[in-house]
Amino acid sequence: MTTQRQLKLGAFMRPVSIHTGAWRYPNAWRDANFNFAHLKRLAQTLERARFDAFFMADHLAMLNMPIEALKRSHTATSFEPFTLLSALSQATEHIGLVATASTTFDEPFHIARRFASLDHLSNGRAGWNIVTTSNPDAALNFGLQEHLAHDQRYARAREFYDVVTGLWDSWADDAFIRDAESGVYFDPDKLHTLDHKGEYLSVRGPLHIARPVQGWPVIVQAGASEPGRQLAAETAEVIFVAPGTLEDGREFYADVKGRMARIGRNPEHLKILPGAFVVVGDTVDEAKRIRAHLDSLVHEQSAIASLSVALGVDASQFDPDGFLPSIPQTNASRSSQERVLALADREQLTVRQLAQRLGGYAGLSFVGTAQTIADEMQEWLETGGSDGFNIMFPWLPGGLDDFVDKVIPELQNRGIFRREYEGKTLRENLGLPRPANRFFS
């Protein structure tokens, strides 16, 4: 007897909606990005719906766009991820807590320590989204005049992963004896000093925090470029990706899982979750009207600026009613640029049309009723497109509430989404193994 495949669902919650017009939508919480009471309520609602994870993206600089566009963005201010997720760990019991942390502008010891702490505070619900940081302005906030080259960022990230996971393995699981009678608190034979010296990093260790509850927090990755795919195949346990179509999703899914198999990793130990912008209506036409209203709230300045960020070049210089000229490869996110170029070519969009799409949200969207959205999600799940989705909500709280109250029951009734959590940790709920300690059997 076979068991029906189950969707895994994350919630993309920083910004609370990726859509530029979200904060202007009627009855939206204007300050949701920076209001703890609102974020606590949203996290608890997602947990009630049995979501796998609450995911916080992060920026290490203001978005690199003109101030006339930036002043219209609700992403200009938000909480630092570890601070917020540590607080939410005490307001929730089951939902995973995933934070972005950069391998380019932070140090492995800091990252290992913070995520180990979050994993203990949450009783095993932490996840680390490994990013190399594409925004060149971030370099200016960390004493650098130029951003590291794209391939160099990925090479550093690969070594960074080895160091962080090595630090998490500093202690055997049973190292802490705490024998009051003998006065011995821990067994020195069960403590390992990493003493790493590599091309980019030098870290002695050990980490002075007990091994995380999950062994390692869940490793999440989001790159879709060639180096990103390889890094994911070697290291990731969850991938957040942004395919434009189901065909794109199937290609990515087969490619990355095929790479895993070739290097000896079990493909089932990776969950591929495309980002999906979901708009729910009682009818398909109503959902389309909601999406059209949202898109109408995006100002032209924001639209052009969003296109510039995605392309890595100044799009204001282009003829708005013409097609994109040849775009050079830049040091920004290559996968982002490639997705936009593919969208423009696929739908033959002018610069103005493309900018308006980017200004709202140009990626994968499910716009319809609970039934039609469930149909699409089920097709992705059952035809090798994904293992689930990282859901982006159109506005808060209404867009999130509509998904929880309407789409989740439909998925549960079809038997493709849980009614109860499978375990206590994020790994257990995702069906991922607890990694062995490389230094202690």
N, C-alpha and C positions, 0 to 999 in steps of 0.2 A: 504494500500500500504506500503510495507516494504522498508526501505532504505538499500542499499548495504553497507556492512561493509567497513570501510576505514582503510588502513594501517597508522600507526604512525611511523615516521622515525627519529631516532637520528643519529648523526654522531660522531663516536669515534675519537677524534682529539688530544689526548695526550697519547702516541706519535701519530704524524700525520699518521703514519701507524704502526700497531702492528707487522708487519712482519720485522724480523731482517735484511733481505736483501733489504728492500725498498729503503734505501738511496743510494744503489749501482746500482739501476736499471737505464738503459739508460735514460737520460733527466730528472731524478728525481732531485728535489730541495734538495741538500745535507744538507742544514741548515734549513729546513722548521720548525723544532721544536722551533727554537730560532730566527726567522726572522719575525718581526711584519708585514712587508709589505706583505709577503707571506700568513701569517695567516689571515690577513684582507681580502685578495683576496679570500681565500678559504671560509671564513665565508660568504662573500657576494655572492659567487657562490652557496653555500648551501641554502641561503635565496632565491635566484632567483628560485631555484628548489622547494621551499616551504617545506624544511625540518622543522621538529618540533624543533629540538634542536642541538646545538653545545655542545658536551660533552667533558670536560677535566678530565681525570683520574689524579691521583697525587701520587707521592712517597715522603716519608719523610726521605729517605735515598737512597744512591746509591744502585742499585740492588746488592743483596748479592751473587755475583759470582766472581770468580777469575779475576784478572786484565787483564790477557791475553784474557779472553772472553769479559770482560767489555769494553776493548778498541775498540772493534768492534761494539759496540751498539750505535745507534743514540739516545737512550733515556738518555744518560749520562747528558744531559743538556736540560732544557726547562724552560719556564716562570712559575712563581708562578701563580696559577689559577685565584685568585681574581684580581690581577693586570691586567692580560691579558683580562679577561672577562669584567672588567670595561672599558678598552679601546675599546674593540669590541662593547660594548653597545652603544657607540657613533658613530660607523661605520655601524650599522645595525638598523633595525626598527621592525622586526617581529620575527626573529628566537630566540628560547629559549637559555639561557646561563646557562649550568649546570656544577657545579664544585664539585669535591670530597673534603670532609673535614672529618678529623678523629675524632672520639669520644674517642679515646684512648690517643691521644697526644695533644689535644687542650682543651680549656675550653668552656663551653656552652655560656658564655657571649660574648666571641670573635666571635664564630660561628654565634650567633643570630645577632650580630651587623653587621658583614660583609655581610651576606646574605640579611638582611633588606636594607642595603645601596645599594647593587647590584640590588635589586628589584626596588628600587626607581630610581636609575640611568637608568635602562633599561625600565622603565614604565611598570613593571610587567612581566618580562621574566626570572626571576631567578629560579634555581632549585638546591637543595642540595642533592648530592649523599652521603648518610651516609655510612661510612666504619669504620671498627674496626681496620684496618691495620694488615696485615699478616706478613710483613717483620720484623723479629726480630731485625735487625740492626737499625731500627728506634728508638728502646728503648735507644740505646747508644747516640743518638742525643738529648735526652730529660732527661738526668741525671739519667737514670735507667740502671742497669746492666743486668736485665732480662726482657723479654717481659711478659706482663700480660697473664695469662692462657686464652685459647680460650673461654671457657664458661663465664669467668669473664669479658672478653672484651664485650661480647654480653649483659650481665646483665647491665654493665655500659652504653652501647649504648641505651638500652631501657629507662633508667632513663634520660640519656642525651637528648633524643628526647623530653621527657615530659618537661624538663626545657627549652629547646630552643623554643619550640612552646608556652610555657607559657610566655616567655619573649616577643615573637612576639605579644602576646595579651595584653601587658602592657597598651596600649592606646586604647580607643574606637575610631572607625573610625572618629567620629565627635568631638574629644576632643579638636582640635585646633580651637578656636574661632577667634583669631586674631582681636579683637575688638579695633580699635585704639581709639575710643571715650572714652570707659571706661578704657582702658589701661590693659585689661585682654587678655592674649595671649592664655591660655588654661584653660579648666575647670578641677579643681582638682578632682571633683567627677568622672571624666572619665579617671583617672590614677590608675592603680593597681600595688601594690608591691607584687611580687611573694613570697618572703621569703621562698624559698625551702630548706628543710633540709632532705636529704635522705641517703641511704646506702653509695653511692659513692660521692655525690655532695652536696655542700652547696652554694646557690646562692640567694642573697637578691633581686636584681633588684631594681627598674624597668629598662627596656631598654630605653635609652634616644634617641630613634629614633621612629618616627611615625610608626604606624602599616604598614607593607608592603602593596604595591598596591594589591597584590593577597591575602591579609590576611596572608597567609603563602606562602613563596616560595614552589614550587612543591617538594615533598619529594620523593627521588629516593633511591633505595637500590639495592645491588648487591649480597648478600650472598645466597648460595644455600644449605648450610648445614641445619640440623634440626633447630638449633637456628636461622639461617638466614631466613629460610622460615617462622618461627613463627613471627619474628620481621617484616618481610615484610607484612604478613597478618594483623598485628596489626597497622602498621604505613605507609607503602609505598603507593605511588600513581603511581609510575613507577618502574619496576624492570628490571635491566640489568642482564641477565642470560646467561649461556653458555652451552646449551644442545648439545650433540653430534649428535642426530638424531631427526627426527620428532616425533618418539615414546617417546623419552625422553622429548621433548618439551610438548607433550600432557599430560604426567604424571605430570610434574611440574605445568603446567597451571591449570589442574583440582585440584591438591592438594592445591595450594596456594589460588585459588579462592574459593575452598570449605571451607578452613579455615576461609576466610573472611566472608562467609555466616553464618558460625556457630557462629561467635562472633558479628554478626549484622551489618557488613559492606557490602555495596553494591559492588559486584564484578566488576561492570562496572566502579567503581571509582579507578580501578587499571589497568594500561597498562603494559603488559608483553612484553618486547622487547629483544629477544635473540640477542646476538652479532653474526653478520654474515659477514664473510670475502668474499668480492665480487670481482670477476675478470671477466671483460666483454671483449668478442671478437666478431668479425664479424661472426665467426663460432665457434662451440664448440671446434674443434681441435685447433684453434688459441688461445682460452682462456686457454686451457690446456697447450699449449706451453709457454704462458706467465707465468702461475703458475709454470711450471717446471723451467723456467729461474730464477724466483724469488727464488725458493727453492735452486737452485744451487749456489746462492750467499751467502748462510749461511755457515759460517766457522764451522768446526768440534768442535772447542773449544766453540763457541757460542752455538752450539747444545747441547752439554753435560751440559753446565752451565744452559741453559734454562730448561732442564729436571731436574736438581738438584733443581732449584728454585721451580718448580711445585710440585716435590715430597717431598720437605723439607728434603732431605738427599743428600749426595754426590754421584752422579751417576757415577763419574769417577772410582769408585772402582769395578763396575760391569763388567762382561764379555760383551764387546760390541756386540758380535755375539750370545750371549745367551739371554734368556728371563729374565724379571725382577724377582728377588727373592721376598720373602715376605717383604713388606714395612711396618714398624711400623707407627702408627699414631703419628703425631708430633704436635707441637704448632703452625705450620704455617697454611695456608688456607686449611681446610679439603675438601671443595668442589673442589678446584683445584686438590688436590691429587686424589680425587675420580674420577674426569673426566679423568685424565691421566691413571689411572689403568684400568678404563672401556675401554678406547681406545685401550690400549695394549692387553687386553683380547679379545675384540671384533674382532680385526684385526690380532691377533697373531703376533705382531710386536716384533722384537728383540730390544735390548737396543739401538743399533745404528740406526735402522729404527725409533724408537720412538723418539730418540733425534733429528734426522733430521726433523721430523714432528714438534716437539715442537720448534725447532730453527726457523722455519718459522712461521707457525701458525697451530695449531692442532685442532682448534675448528670447528664449523659449517661453511662450505664454499659453496658458490654458484659460480660455474665456468662454464660459458657458454655464450650464446647470450642474448641480451635483452629479447627475447621471452622466452627462457628456464628459465632464472632467474625469470622473472615475473610469469611463471607457478609455480615455486617452492614457491615463496613468497605467491602467491594466495592460494596455497594448505595449507600452514601453517595458513594463516588467516582464511580460511573457514572451517578448520577441527579441530579447537580448539588447535592449536599449539602455537599461539602467537597473539598479537594485532598489531604487526609490528616488526621492527628490529632496532638494533643499528648497523649501517653500519660501517665496517672497510675497508679502501681502501688499495689496494696493493702497491701503491706508489703515490707520489704527484708531480705535480698536475694531471698528465695524468689519473691515475686510478679513481680519483674523477670526473674529467671532463667526462670520458667515462660513468660513472654511471648517472650523471646528464643529459647528452645529449642523452643517448640511453635508459636507463632503466626507468627513470622517465616518459618520454612521453608514453612508453608502459604501465606503471601502470595507468597513467591518462586516456589513451584510453580505458582501461578496466573498468574504473569507480571506482577503488579501492584506488586512491590517489588523494588528492585535487589539484585543479588548482589555488585556492586562499586561503589564510588563513581565518579561520572562525572568528577570533576575534583579539583582540589587545594583550592579555596576553598569556603566555604559558599555563595556566590553560584552557582558553577558547579554544585554538587550540587543546588541548588534550581531551577536553570534560570533564574536571574535575570541581567539584563545588568549590566555594570559601568558605573556612571553616568559621564557625561562631566563634565569639570571646567568649571564655569560661567564661569570666568575665563580659561581657556587652552584653545585648540583642540587 
